[in-house]
Amino acid sequence: YIGKWYEIARIDFKHEKNMDNVTAEYYLNDNGTVRVVNRGYDFVDGKWKTSEGTAKFRGATDEGALKVSFFGPFYSGYTIIALDPLYQSALIAGKNYDYLWILSRDITIPDETRFEYLAIADDLGYRINIKSFLFIRPLLNTGIPQRKDAIVIFFKHFLQDCFLHAFGSTHSAVITVSFKNSFTISIKRSCGS
């Protein structure tokens, strides 16, 4: 896991606001901690920004459960919840549902991987919405996020909420939303007894 990773997507938060082309580099220190160097381009200020921190393992060093600090003695959770077997992409959770990242060794990942990671996050209870989840276009410096995948997940949650409101909990639905050149929506409804 040591080395350079490109941020493909994130739930946006104040420390990365207006940032694109974000990278995270991890270096193993002699004392067993991990040096973390995050770098990104602030497209509003027109400047590159770097922050350095330290990560410590919360348990065994072969598990992806760490705590990271960029501000002195204050640490926050960092958990690898999905990892490609070849260490080419990863889904990272923070201390709560407000923090989520998709990282890759390359500046892009296959759509299948994106959707797999979004499905994992969705299953874990992350409520992805189009205002907070950004798909970054690395190396373009456009500041225009790619939000197609987040829109699909958001739309699915919206439809589920509408269905529950309209039919109550005595009915259930399996809602599938996909997007190629246009949205495809499938709703299968069943009545409880």
NUTI-121839 format. One record per atom (N, C-alpha, C): atom name; x, y, z; residue in one letter. Coordinates in pm, 1 decimal. Each point is the difference from the previous one (the first is absolute). Last residue first. Example, Ala and Ser with C-alpha at 12.3 -4.5 7.8 and 13.67 -1.06 7.14 Angstrom:
<doros>
<"N",<1285.0,-225.0,708.0>,"S"> <"CA",<82.0,119.0,6.0>,"S"> <"C",<-77.0,109.0,73.0>,"S"> <"N",<29.0,-572.0,-7.0>,"A"> <"CA",<-89.0,119.0,0.0>,"A"> <"C",<90.0,120.0,0.0>,"A"> 
</doros>
This chain:
<doros>
<"N",<-4773.3,-900.0,383.0>,"S"> <"CA",<-130.6,-54.2,41.9>,"S"> <"C",<-35.3,45.7,139.5>,"S"> <"N",<290.8,247.7,-424.4>,"G"> <"CA",<12.3,-83.0,120.6>,"G"> <"C",<-134.2,-51.6,41.4>,"G"> <"N",<166.7,133.6,-510.4>,"C"> <"CA",<-83.0,38.8,114.9>,"C"> <"C",<26.1,-94.3,115.4>,"C"> <"N",<314.3,181.6,-443.4>,"S"> <"CA",<-70.0,-112.2,60.4>,"S"> <"C",<-74.6,48.7,123.8>,"S"> <"N",<275.4,188.2,-489.4>,"R"> <"CA",<-71.6,23.9,124.6>,"R"> <"C",<-62.3,-129.2,49.8>,"R"> <"N",<411.4,204.8,-338.9>,"K"> <"CA",<-81.0,-118.6,22.2>,"K"> <"C",<-64.2,15.2,138.3>,"K"> <"N",<257.4,327.4,-393.6>,"I"> <"CA",<-56.6,-9.2,133.9>,"I"> <"C",<-87.6,-125.5,5.5>,"I"> <"N",<406.7,271.8,-316.4>,"S"> <"CA",<-82.4,-118.7,13.8>,"S"> <"C",<-47.3,-6.2,143.3>,"S"> <"N",<250.5,358.1,-385.9>,"I"> <"CA",<-52.9,-21.7,134.6>,"I"> <"C",<-89.2,-123.6,-1.4>,"I"> <"N",<402.7,295.4,-292.1>,"T"> <"CA",<-88.6,-114.9,-6.1>,"T"> <"C",<-41.9,-28.8,142.9>,"T"> <"N",<230.4,449.1,-289.1>,"F"> <"CA",<-32.8,-75.3,119.5>,"F"> <"C",<-90.6,-117.7,-33.2>,"F"> <"N",<357.3,176.7,-363.2>,"S"> <"CA",<-119.4,52.6,64.7>,"S"> <"C",<-27.4,-85.2,123.4>,"S"> <"N",<379.7,-81.1,-246.1>,"N"> <"CA",<-26.9,126.3,-69.1>,"N"> <"C",<-126.2,65.6,53.4>,"N"> <"N",<151.4,-318.2,301.8>,"K"> <"CA",<96.9,-10.5,-110.0>,"K"> <"C",<-10.0,132.4,-75.9>,"K"> <"N",<-171.6,-196.4,504.8>,"F"> <"CA",<16.4,111.3,-93.0>,"F"> <"C",<106.9,-35.2,-101.7>,"F"> <"N",<-374.0,-219.1,410.7>,"S"> <"CA",<126.9,-3.3,-72.6>,"S"> <"C",<3.8,115.7,-98.9>,"S"> <"N",<-288.5,-237.4,453.1>,"V"> <"CA",<21.3,119.2,-82.4>,"V"> <"C",<134.3,-15.8,-69.2>,"V"> <"N",<-400.5,-294.3,302.8>,"T"> <"CA",<126.6,-3.5,-71.9>,"T"> <"C",<8.3,123.1,-88.9>,"T"> <"N",<-293.9,-214.1,448.3>,"I"> <"CA",<15.5,108.1,-96.5>,"I"> <"C",<139.2,-8.0,-59.9>,"I"> <"N",<-391.6,-291.0,289.1>,"V"> <"CA",<139.0,-9.9,-42.4>,"V"> <"C",<15.3,100.4,-113.0>,"V"> <"N",<-373.3,-21.8,425.3>,"A"> <"CA",<37.1,15.4,-140.6>,"A"> <"C",<148.3,-26.2,-17.2>,"A"> <"N",<-475.3,-58.3,356.7>,"S"> <"CA",<143.9,11.9,-19.7>,"S"> <"C",<29.1,8.8,-148.9>,"S"> <"N",<-424.7,79.2,399.4>,"H"> <"CA",<42.1,-35.3,-135.4>,"H"> <"C",<151.7,10.3,-7.4>,"H"> <"N",<-224.0,114.6,394.5>,"T"> <"CA",<-62.9,-128.3,-31.1>,"T"> <"C",<32.3,-45.9,-141.8>,"T"> <"N",<130.9,427.0,211.1>,"S"> <"CA",<91.9,-111.2,22.4>,"S"> <"C",<-62.7,-136.0,-27.2>,"S"> <"N",<-156.1,459.2,-264.3>,"G"> <"CA",<21.6,-41.4,137.3>,"G"> <"C",<87.3,-123.4,9.5>,"G"> <"N",<-147.6,280.6,-393.9>,"F"> <"CA",<-61.0,-130.0,26.2>,"F"> <"C",<16.6,-48.9,142.7>,"F"> <"N",<166.1,436.4,-169.0>,"A"> <"CA",<-125.8,-23.8,-73.0>,"A"> <"C",<-70.1,-127.3,45.8>,"A"> <"N",<428.7,122.5,181.9>,"H"> <"CA",<-98.2,103.3,34.4>,"H"> <"C",<-135.6,-30.1,-64.5>,"H"> <"N",<362.3,-277.0,-110.7>,"L"> <"CA",<-36.7,-20.8,139.3>,"L"> <"C",<-106.8,100.0,42.7>,"L"> <"N",<182.7,54.9,-428.7>,"F"> <"CA",<-79.0,-123.6,6.9>,"F"> <"C",<-48.4,-24.1,141.6>,"F"> <"N",<298.6,357.8,-72.2>,"C"> <"CA",<-132.8,29.0,-56.8>,"C"> <"C",<-90.8,-121.2,10.9>,"C"> <"N",<447.8,-57.9,127.7>,"D"> <"CA",<-69.2,85.8,96.3>,"D"> <"C",<-140.9,33.7,-48.7>,"D"> <"N",<278.9,-240.7,-292.0>,"Q"> <"CA",<-34.8,-82.2,115.6>,"Q"> <"C",<-77.4,80.2,103.2>,"Q"> <"N",<169.3,230.0,-373.4>,"L"> <"CA",<-112.4,-85.6,-36.9>,"L"> <"C",<-42.9,-88.9,116.0>,"L"> <"N",<383.8,263.6,63.3>,"F"> <"CA",<-117.0,86.4,-14.4>,"F"> <"C",<-123.7,-83.0,-32.7>,"F"> <"N",<417.6,-216.8,9.1>,"H"> <"CA",<-47.2,32.3,134.8>,"H"> <"C",<-125.5,86.6,-4.2>,"H"> <"N",<202.5,-94.8,-412.6>,"K"> <"CA",<-50.2,-124.0,58.7>,"K"> <"C",<-54.3,27.0,140.3>,"K"> <"N",<218.5,348.9,-217.8>,"F"> <"CA",<-131.4,-21.9,-59.0>,"F"> <"C",<-63.5,-126.5,56.6>,"F"> <"N",<445.5,99.4,123.6>,"F"> <"CA",<-92.6,96.7,58.7>,"F"> <"C",<-142.1,-25.1,-49.2>,"F"> <"N",<343.2,-251.6,-195.7>,"I"> <"CA",<-23.4,-43.2,138.3>,"I"> <"C",<-100.7,92.5,68.1>,"I"> <"N",<128.6,121.5,-435.6>,"V"> <"CA",<-70.5,-128.2,-2.7>,"V"> <"C",<-33.6,-46.0,141.0>,"V"> <"N",<266.4,382.3,-48.4>,"I"> <"CA",<-139.2,28.5,-35.4>,"I"> <"C",<-80.7,-129.1,-1.3>,"I"> <"N",<463.4,-29.8,60.8>,"A"> <"CA",<-65.2,49.6,120.9>,"A"> <"C",<-146.7,31.3,-26.8>,"A"> <"N",<268.1,-125.6,-363.0>,"D"> <"CA",<-20.0,-112.4,89.4>,"D"> <"C",<-72.8,42.5,127.1>,"D"> <"N",<114.2,342.0,-314.9>,"K"> <"CA",<-95.8,-94.9,-54.6>,"K"> <"C",<-29.0,-113.1,97.9>,"K"> <"N",<300.5,411.8,20.6>,"R"> <"CA",<-97.1,-40.6,100.8>,"R"> <"C",<-98.7,-105.0,-48.2>,"R"> <"N",<499.2,273.5,-65.2>,"Q"> <"CA",<-78.4,-98.0,-73.0>,"Q"> <"C",<-98.2,-60.0,99.2>,"Q"> <"N",<226.1,512.4,27.8>,"P"> <"CA",<-1.6,-137.9,45.0>,"P"> <"C",<-82.1,-88.3,-92.3>,"P"> <"N",<296.0,461.5,-65.2>,"I"> <"CA",<-132.2,-53.7,-31.3>,"I"> <"C",<-2.9,-146.5,40.7>,"I"> <"N",<385.5,298.5,12.4>,"G"> <"CA",<-89.3,25.2,112.2>,"G"> <"C",<-140.1,-52.4,-25.6>,"G"> <"N",<425.2,-8.1,-269.0>,"T"> <"CA",<-120.1,69.7,-44.7>,"T"> <"C",<-88.2,39.8,116.6>,"T"> <"N",<449.3,-250.6,-61.2>,"N"> <"CA",<-10.8,132.8,63.6>,"N"> <"C",<-121.3,78.4,-46.0>,"N"> <"N",<203.6,-460.0,-111.4>,"L"> <"CA",<-64.9,92.3,-93.0>,"L"> <"C",<-7.9,142.1,54.1>,"L"> <"N",<175.8,-421.9,217.5>,"L"> <"CA",<89.5,60.2,-98.3>,"L"> <"C",<-67.3,90.6,-101.4>,"L"> <"N",<-323.9,-331.9,270.0>,"P"> <"CA",<140.0,33.2,27.7>,"P"> <"C",<71.1,56.2,-122.1>,"P"> <"N",<-508.7,-2.9,158.2>,"R"> <"CA",<70.0,-27.1,-125.2>,"R"> <"C",<146.4,35.5,21.7>,"R"> <"N",<-405.0,-159.5,365.6>,"I"> <"CA",<99.2,96.4,-43.6>,"I"> <"C",<57.2,-42.2,-134.6>,"I"> <"N",<-466.0,-68.6,286.6>,"F"> <"CA",<91.9,-79.3,-80.2>,"F"> <"C",<92.7,97.9,-67.4>,"F"> <"N",<-311.8,48.3,465.5>,"L"> <"CA",<63.6,52.6,-119.7>,"L"> <"C",<83.5,-106.0,-68.5>,"L"> <"N",<-424.6,90.6,382.3>,"F"> <"CA",<93.6,-98.9,-51.7>,"F"> <"C",<53.8,45.7,-133.9>,"F"> <"N",<-327.1,257.8,258.4>,"S"> <"CA",<117.7,-24.6,82.6>,"S"> <"C",<101.8,-94.5,-61.2>,"S"> <"N",<-428.5,146.6,-197.4>,"K"> <"CA",<62.7,121.6,51.6>,"K"> <"C",<132.1,-28.4,70.1>,"K"> <"N",<-291.0,-341.6,-185.2>,"I"> <"CA",<69.8,74.9,-104.6>,"I"> <"C",<64.3,127.8,50.3>,"I"> <"N",<-57.6,-447.9,310.8>,"N"> <"CA",<-88.7,92.8,-69.2>,"N"> <"C",<80.8,91.2,-91.3>,"N"> <"N",<7.2,-485.2,332.5>,"I"> <"CA",<68.3,79.1,-102.3>,"I"> <"C",<-101.0,93.2,-63.5>,"I"> <"N",<33.6,-275.2,461.1>,"R"> <"CA",<-104.1,61.0,-82.9>,"R"> <"C",<69.3,94.8,-97.8>,"R"> <"N",<157.8,-460.4,294.2>,"Y"> <"CA",<35.1,133.4,-49.7>,"Y"> <"C",<-112.7,49.8,-89.1>,"Y"> <"N",<21.6,-445.7,211.2>,"G"> <"CA",<-82.1,107.6,55.8>,"G"> <"C",<39.3,139.7,-41.3>,"G"> <"N",<161.0,-458.5,-136.0>,"L"> <"CA",<48.0,32.8,134.2>,"L"> <"C",<-76.8,115.6,64.0>,"L"> <"N",<-86.3,-141.1,-449.5>,"D"> <"CA",<-35.1,-111.2,89.7>,"D"> <"C",<42.0,27.9,143.9>,"D"> <"N",<129.7,309.0,-333.2>,"D"> <"CA",<-145.4,3.2,16.3>,"D"> <"C",<-44.5,-108.3,97.9>,"D"> <"N",<448.8,0.4,-130.7>,"A"> <"CA",<-28.1,114.2,88.4>,"A"> <"C",<-149.2,9.4,30.2>,"A"> <"N",<129.6,-322.8,-312.3>,"I"> <"CA",<50.9,-36.0,133.0>,"I"> <"C",<-31.3,111.5,99.9>,"I"> <"N",<-98.5,86.6,-447.5>,"A"> <"CA",<-94.1,-98.1,54.5>,"A"> <"C",<43.3,-43.7,139.7>,"A"> <"N",<287.4,282.8,-238.9>,"L"> <"CA",<-120.5,73.2,40.7>,"L"> <"C",<-103.0,-94.3,60.1>,"L"> <"N",<385.8,-193.2,-181.2>,"Y"> <"CA",<30.9,72.9,122.5>,"Y"> <"C",<-119.6,81.0,49.6>,"Y"> <"N",<-43.9,-226.7,-410.2>,"E"> <"CA",<17.4,-97.7,106.7>,"E"> <"C",<26.1,71.0,132.2>,"E"> <"N",<-17.2,261.9,-387.1>,"F"> <"CA",<-133.3,-43.4,41.5>,"F"> <"C",<6.6,-104.8,110.4>,"F"> <"N",<410.1,150.5,-183.1>,"R"> <"CA",<-72.8,112.6,61.6>,"R"> <"C",<-133.4,-45.8,54.9>,"R"> <"N",<241.9,-306.0,-253.2>,"T"> <"CA",<58.1,16.9,133.5>,"T"> <"C",<-69.2,113.4,73.6>,"T"> <"N",<-117.2,-75.0,-447.1>,"E"> <"CA",<-47.0,-112.1,82.8>,"E"> <"C",<51.2,12.7,143.2>,"E"> <"N",<149.0,307.0,-334.3>,"D"> <"CA",<-134.6,29.5,49.5>,"D"> <"C",<-51.0,-111.0,91.3>,"D"> <"N",<530.4,72.1,-35.7>,"P"> <"CA",<-110.5,-48.3,-82.7>,"P"> <"C",<-135.5,33.4,62.3>,"P"> <"N",<405.6,326.7,100.9>,"I"> <"CA",<-30.9,-139.3,32.5>,"I"> <"C",<-114.1,-43.8,-90.9>,"I"> <"N",<426.7,406.5,17.0>,"T"> <"CA",<-137.4,-42.3,-26.1>,"T"> <"C",<-17.9,-142.2,53.2>,"T"> <"N",<416.5,221.7,40.3>,"I"> <"CA",<-88.3,116.9,8.0>,"I"> <"C",<-145.0,-31.2,-34.5>,"I"> <"N",<338.1,-358.4,241.6>,"D"> <"CA",<-4.8,68.6,-129.0>,"D"> <"C",<-97.6,117.0,12.4>,"D"> <"N",<55.7,-280.1,362.3>,"R"> <"CA",<140.6,17.3,-36.9>,"R"> <"C",<12.5,75.2,-131.4>,"R"> <"N",<-424.0,70.4,338.6>,"S"> <"CA",<52.2,-88.9,-102.8>,"S"> <"C",<148.0,27.4,-22.5>,"S"> <"N",<-477.3,94.7,353.7>,"L"> <"CA",<137.3,27.8,-41.2>,"L"> <"C",<44.5,-101.9,-104.1>,"L"> <"N",<-460.3,225.7,269.7>,"I"> <"CA",<42.6,-104.7,-92.2>,"I"> <"C",<136.8,41.9,-50.3>,"I"> <"N",<-292.7,137.0,473.8>,"W"> <"CA",<85.1,27.4,-115.5>,"W"> <"C",<11.9,-124.3,-87.2>,"W"> <"N",<-287.1,260.9,448.8>,"L"> <"CA",<13.3,-116.3,-86.6>,"L"> <"C",<83.4,39.3,-120.5>,"L"> <"N",<-266.6,206.5,477.1>,"Y"> <"CA",<131.4,-12.3,-62.7>,"Y"> <"C",<9.5,-130.8,-78.2>,"Y"> <"N",<-372.8,140.0,280.9>,"D"> <"CA",<31.0,124.1,-71.4>,"D"> <"C",<130.1,-9.1,-79.3>,"D"> <"N",<-196.2,-338.1,307.7>,"Y"> <"CA",<-59.1,-1.0,-134.1>,"Y"> <"C",<22.9,127.9,-79.5>,"Y"> <"N",<361.2,-128.8,377.9>,"N"> <"CA",<-145.2,-15.0,-1.2>,"N"> <"C",<-50.1,7.9,-145.2>,"N"> <"N",<467.8,1.7,103.2>,"K"> <"CA",<-48.4,-26.5,135.8>,"K"> <"C",<-151.7,-17.8,7.3>,"K"> <"N",<214.3,-100.4,-474.0>,"G"> <"CA",<52.6,83.2,107.8>,"G"> <"C",<-65.0,-35.5,131.9>,"G"> <"N",<99.7,-305.1,-467.9>,"A"> <"CA",<-98.2,64.1,87.2>,"A"> <"C",<72.3,82.1,104.5>,"A"> <"N",<116.8,-211.4,-524.4>,"I"> <"CA",<44.8,39.5,133.3>,"I"> <"C",<-113.6,68.2,75.3>,"I"> <"N",<142.9,-335.8,-449.5>,"L"> <"CA",<-110.3,77.7,55.6>,"L"> <"C",<33.0,23.5,146.4>,"L"> <"N",<323.2,-122.7,-461.5>,"A"> <"CA",<-43.1,-20.8,138.4>,"A"> <"C",<-117.7,90.9,32.9>,"A"> <"N",<367.4,-226.1,-421.6>,"S"> <"CA",<-106.0,93.1,40.4>,"S"> <"C",<-45.4,-36.7,140.7>,"S"> <"N",<368.9,-226.0,-198.2>,"Q"> <"CA",<-12.1,105.8,-100.5>,"Q"> <"C",<-109.0,100.9,33.2>,"Q"> <"N",<192.0,-446.9,196.4>,"Y"> <"CA",<31.3,129.3,62.5>,"Y"> <"C",<-3.2,114.9,-100.9>,"Y"> <"N",<-127.5,-473.6,-64.2>,"L"> <"CA",<130.4,41.8,-51.4>,"L"> <"C",<42.6,137.1,53.7>,"L"> <"N",<-426.2,-196.3,116.1>,"P"> <"CA",<102.5,-99.5,34.2>,"P"> <"C",<141.2,37.6,-47.7>,"P"> <"N",<-365.6,375.2,135.0>,"D"> <"CA",<24.6,-84.8,-115.2>,"D"> <"C",<111.0,-99.2,34.6>,"D"> <"N",<-316.1,219.3,371.3>,"L"> <"CA",<131.3,14.3,-61.1>,"L"> <"C",<12.1,-99.5,-114.1>,"L"> <"N",<-347.8,246.9,409.4>,"A"> <"CA",<7.9,-83.4,-120.5>,"A"> <"C",<133.6,28.0,-66.0>,"A"> <"N",<-87.4,195.9,412.5>,"I"> <"CA",<-115.1,-91.2,3.8>,"I"> <"C",<-11.5,-84.9,-126.1>,"I"> <"N",<362.4,300.2,322.5>,"I"> <"CA",<-11.3,-52.4,-135.7>,"I"> <"C",<-112.1,-102.8,1.9>,"I"> <"N",<75.2,430.7,337.5>,"T"> <"CA",<-17.5,-144.0,-13.0>,"T"> <"C",<-15.7,-38.1,-146.0>,"T"> <"N",<105.9,407.4,384.2>,"Y"> <"CA",<33.1,-24.3,-140.1>,"Y"> <"C",<-2.6,-151.3,-16.9>,"Y"> <"N",<-125.5,417.6,406.3>,"G"> <"CA",<0.6,-133.2,-56.6>,"G"> <"C",<29.6,-2.5,-149.3>,"G"> <"N",<195.8,378.9,340.7>,"S"> <"CA",<-128.7,-36.2,-58.0>,"S"> <"C",<13.2,-135.8,-67.3>,"S"> <"N",<267.4,356.6,394.7>,"Y"> <"CA",<-0.5,-106.4,-99.7>,"Y"> <"C",<-141.8,-28.0,-47.0>,"Y"> <"N",<332.7,390.7,275.9>,"F"> <"CA",<-135.9,-38.4,-37.1>,"F"> <"C",<2.5,-99.3,-115.7>,"F"> <"N",<379.2,248.2,218.8>,"P"> <"CA",<-40.7,-122.1,69.9>,"P"> <"C",<-138.9,-52.1,-40.3>,"P"> <"N",<235.6,323.1,-344.4>,"G"> <"CA",<51.5,-29.9,133.5>,"G"> <"C",<-55.8,-126.9,60.1>,"G"> <"N",<-162.0,108.3,-443.6>,"F"> <"CA",<-6.0,112.7,92.8>,"F"> <"C",<43.0,-44.7,138.9>,"F"> <"N",<-55.5,-288.4,-373.5>,"F"> <"CA",<62.7,110.9,-71.7>,"F"> <"C",<12.8,120.7,93.0>,"F"> <"N",<-79.3,-574.0,43.3>,"S"> <"CA",<-1.1,134.5,56.4>,"S"> <"C",<72.2,96.6,-92.7>,"S"> <"N",<-256.5,-532.9,26.0>,"V"> <"CA",<84.7,97.1,-68.6>,"V"> <"C",<-13.1,135.5,67.3>,"V"> <"N",<-78.1,-576.8,62.5>,"K"> <"CA",<-45.7,131.7,43.2>,"K"> <"C",<101.9,99.3,-53.5>,"K"> <"N",<-160.1,-527.6,-170.0>,"L"> <"CA",<96.7,95.7,53.2>,"L"> <"C",<-71.3,119.4,61.0>,"L"> <"N",<-53.4,-517.3,-245.2>,"A"> <"CA",<-69.1,84.0,98.3>,"A"> <"C",<102.7,90.1,66.9>,"A"> <"N",<34.0,-396.1,-335.3>,"G"> <"CA",<-15.1,137.1,-48.9>,"G"> <"C",<-80.4,89.5,91.5>,"G"> <"N",<340.7,-441.9,96.2>,"E"> <"CA",<-141.1,35.9,-16.8>,"E"> <"C",<-8.9,146.8,-38.5>,"E"> <"N",<404.9,-231.6,125.5>,"D"> <"CA",<-43.3,-56.6,-127.9>,"D"> <"C",<-149.6,20.9,-23.6>,"D"> <"N",<236.1,134.2,402.6>,"T"> <"CA",<54.7,77.4,-111.8>,"T"> <"C",<-36.4,-58.3,-136.0>,"T"> <"N",<-295.9,-20.1,474.6>,"A"> <"CA",<104.7,-70.9,-73.3>,"A"> <"C",<44.5,80.1,-122.7>,"A"> <"N",<-260.2,304.6,281.9>,"G"> <"CA",<17.8,-137.5,47.0>,"G"> <"C",<117.2,-61.0,-74.0>,"G"> <"N",<-115.2,444.1,-73.9>,"R"> <"CA",<-85.5,-14.1,118.3>,"R"> <"C",<11.9,-138.6,59.9>,"R"> <"N",<374.3,304.1,-285.1>,"F"> <"CA",<-89.9,-114.4,-7.6>,"F"> <"C",<-80.7,-8.7,128.5>,"F"> <"N",<182.2,467.3,-198.2>,"K"> <"CA",<41.3,-109.7,88.1>,"K"> <"C",<-101.1,-112.8,-16.4>,"K"> <"N",<184.2,486.1,-273.3>,"A"> <"CA",<-99.8,-103.9,24.1>,"A"> <"C",<60.6,-106.1,90.2>,"A"> <"N",<86.1,556.0,-139.6>,"T"> <"CA",<51.7,-127.2,46.3>,"T"> <"C",<-116.3,-94.9,22.4>,"T"> <"N",<95.6,468.4,-333.0>,"G"> <"CA",<-49.5,-54.1,124.5>,"G"> <"C",<66.7,-132.4,32.9>,"G"> <"N",<-26.7,480.4,-353.1>,"E"> <"CA",<70.8,-119.4,43.6>,"E"> <"C",<-52.5,-43.8,135.1>,"E"> <"N",<-152.1,312.3,-467.2>,"S"> <"CA",<-8.6,-18.5,145.2>,"S"> <"C",<66.4,-132.7,34.6>,"S"> <"N",<-45.5,396.5,-433.1>,"T"> <"CA",<51.7,-125.4,53.8>,"T"> <"C",<-23.7,-3.5,150.0>,"T"> <"N",<-160.1,274.2,-499.2>,"K"> <"CA",<7.8,-3.5,145.2>,"K"> <"C",<43.9,-138.9,44.6>,"K"> <"N",<-19.7,361.7,-464.4>,"W"> <"CA",<17.7,-134.1,52.3>,"W"> <"C",<12.8,9.1,151.5>,"W"> <"N",<-273.1,372.4,-301.9>,"K"> <"CA",<125.8,-39.6,63.3>,"K"> <"C",<-1.6,-147.8,36.0>,"K"> <"N",<-361.0,325.5,-161.2>,"G"> <"CA",<100.8,-18.7,-104.1>,"G"> <"C",<135.3,-41.2,54.1>,"G"> <"N",<-451.7,90.4,212.0>,"D"> <"CA",<117.4,82.5,29.7>,"D"> <"C",<107.3,-9.0,-107.8>,"D"> <"N",<-385.5,-260.4,-59.9>,"V"> <"CA",<-51.2,134.9,27.9>,"V"> <"C",<116.4,95.4,25.4>,"V"> <"N",<69.7,-468.9,-69.3>,"F"> <"CA",<-31.4,67.6,-125.7>,"F"> <"C",<-63.6,137.2,21.0>,"F"> <"N",<350.1,-330.4,263.2>,"D"> <"CA",<-116.1,81.4,34.6>,"D"> <"C",<-33.3,84.2,-121.6>,"D"> <"N",<273.4,-482.6,50.2>,"Y"> <"CA",<-5.5,130.4,-65.5>,"Y"> <"C",<-129.7,69.8,39.0>,"Y"> <"N",<314.6,-387.5,279.4>,"G"> <"CA",<-109.5,26.1,-92.1>,"G"> <"C",<3.9,141.0,-53.4>,"G"> <"N",<238.6,-425.2,347.6>,"R"> <"CA",<25.4,116.8,-84.7>,"R"> <"C",<-117.3,16.5,-95.1>,"R"> <"N",<203.9,-285.2,477.1>,"N"> <"CA",<-112.1,26.5,-90.4>,"N"> <"C",<28.0,128.2,-76.9>,"N"> <"N",<278.8,-384.0,305.4>,"V"> <"CA",<13.0,127.9,-68.5>,"V"> <"C",<-114.6,10.9,-99.4>,"V"> <"N",<176.6,-308.3,459.9>,"V"> <"CA",<-103.7,24.0,-99.3>,"V"> <"C",<21.7,138.8,-60.0>,"V"> <"N",<274.2,-416.8,300.2>,"R"> <"CA",<-1.8,142.3,-38.6>,"R"> <"C",<-99.3,15.1,-114.4>,"R"> <"N",<17.8,-385.2,397.9>,"V"> <"CA",<-4.6,28.3,-143.2>,"V"> <"C",<-2.8,151.1,-21.5>,"V"> <"N",<203.1,-360.1,407.9>,"T"> <"CA",<-107.0,90.3,-39.7>,"T"> <"C",<9.5,24.0,-151.1>,"T"> <"N",<326.6,-262.5,235.8>,"G"> <"CA",<-124.8,-71.4,-25.9>,"G"> <"C",<-118.5,88.4,-31.5>,"G"> <"N",<479.0,121.4,73.9>,"N"> <"CA",<-67.0,-31.8,126.2>,"N"> <"C",<-134.6,-69.7,-18.7>,"N"> <"N",<273.4,155.6,-371.1>,"D"> <"CA",<76.6,-100.4,74.8>,"D"> <"C",<-70.0,-43.7,128.7>,"D"> <"N",<-305.4,181.2,-407.1>,"N"> <"CA",<108.1,52.0,82.9>,"N"> <"C",<68.4,-113.9,76.4>,"N"> <"N",<-291.4,26.7,-482.6>,"L"> <"CA",<15.8,-68.8,127.6>,"L"> <"C",<121.2,55.6,73.5>,"L"> <"N",<-338.5,243.7,-364.2>,"Y"> <"CA",<137.8,-44.8,20.1>,"Y"> <"C",<8.0,-66.6,136.7>,"Y"> <"N",<-380.8,201.7,-400.2>,"Y"> <"CA",<22.5,-64.9,128.7>,"Y"> <"C",<141.9,-55.0,4.3>,"Y"> <"N",<-345.5,381.6,-280.2>,"E"> <"CA",<120.6,-82.7,-2.6>,"E"> <"C",<27.6,-49.4,140.9>,"E"> <"N",<-416.9,226.4,-330.6>,"A"> <"CA",<41.8,-36.4,135.0>,"A"> <"C",<121.2,-90.7,-14.6>,"A"> <"N",<-286.1,398.3,-318.3>,"T"> <"CA",<75.2,-124.1,16.0>,"T"> <"C",<29.5,-21.2,147.8>,"T"> <"N",<-343.3,316.8,-356.2>,"V"> <"CA",<49.7,-34.9,132.6>,"V"> <"C",<73.4,-133.8,-5.5>,"V"> <"N",<-242.0,316.2,-331.2>,"N"> <"CA",<134.4,-54.9,-19.2>,"N"> <"C",<64.8,-39.5,132.5>,"N"> <"N",<-367.8,349.6,82.5>,"D"> <"CA",<1.8,-111.4,-93.8>,"D"> <"C",<145.1,-41.8,-19.3>,"D"> <"N",<-332.1,332.2,355.4>,"M"> <"CA",<123.3,-69.1,-37.4>,"M"> <"C",<-27.1,-103.6,-108.2>,"M"> <"N",<-305.3,301.1,271.9>,"N"> <"CA",<56.6,61.9,-121.2>,"N"> <"C",<129.4,-67.1,-46.8>,"N"> <"N",<-112.5,-144.7,479.4>,"K"> <"CA",<-91.1,82.6,-80.1>,"K"> <"C",<76.5,69.5,-113.2>,"K"> <"N",<144.4,-306.7,368.6>,"E"> <"CA",<28.5,-23.7,-140.9>,"E"> <"C",<-90.4,82.8,-91.0>,"E"> <"N",<-25.1,17.1,480.2>,"H"> <"CA",<144.6,0.6,-22.4>,"H"> <"C",<38.6,-29.6,-145.0>,"H"> <"N",<-469.8,3.4,156.7>,"K"> <"CA",<63.8,131.8,3.1>,"K"> <"C",<148.9,-1.9,-31.5>,"K"> <"N",<-307.4,-380.8,-218.5>,"F"> <"CA",<2.4,56.3,135.1>,"F"> <"C",<94.7,119.3,2.1>,"F"> <"N",<-263.6,-409.6,-348.7>,"D"> <"CA",<70.6,126.6,17.6>,"D"> <"C",<-9.7,47.1,145.0>,"D"> <"N",<19.8,-495.3,-200.9>,"I"> <"CA",<-105.4,83.7,57.1>,"I"> <"C",<70.4,128.8,36.6>,"I"> <"N",<212.4,-276.5,-401.2>,"R"> <"CA",<-6.9,22.0,144.6>,"R"> <"C",<-135.0,57.5,37.2>,"R"> <"N",<351.6,-236.8,-430.2>,"A"> <"CA",<-127.4,54.6,48.0>,"A"> <"C",<7.5,18.5,150.2>,"A"> <"N",<385.8,-110.0,-253.8>,"I"> <"CA",<-95.5,-9.6,-109.3>,"I"> <"C",<-131.6,65.0,39.8>,"I"> <"N",<542.6,34.3,153.2>,"E"> <"CA",<-137.6,6.4,47.2>,"E"> <"C",<-92.2,3.8,-121.2>,"E"> <"N",<498.8,-232.1,30.0>,"Y"> <"CA",<-77.0,112.6,-54.1>,"Y"> <"C",<-141.9,-6.5,54.5>,"Y"> <"N",<507.7,-188.9,189.3>,"W"> <"CA",<-137.5,-30.1,-38.9>,"W"> <"C",<-65.7,127.6,-51.2>,"W"> <"N",<531.1,-223.4,137.0>,"K"> <"CA",<-87.0,108.7,-44.7>,"K"> <"C",<-135.2,-52.5,-46.2>,"K"> <"N",<321.8,-252.1,381.1>,"G"> <"CA",<21.0,60.7,-130.5>,"G"> <"C",<-106.1,104.0,-31.4>,"G"> <"N",<-43.5,-460.9,314.7>,"I"> <"CA",<93.2,112.9,2.2>,"I"> <"C",<18.3,52.3,-142.5>,"I"> <"N",<-241.1,-398.6,99.9>,"Y"> <"CA",<-82.2,120.6,0.0>,"Y"> <"C",<86.8,127.3,0.0>,"Y"> 
</doros>
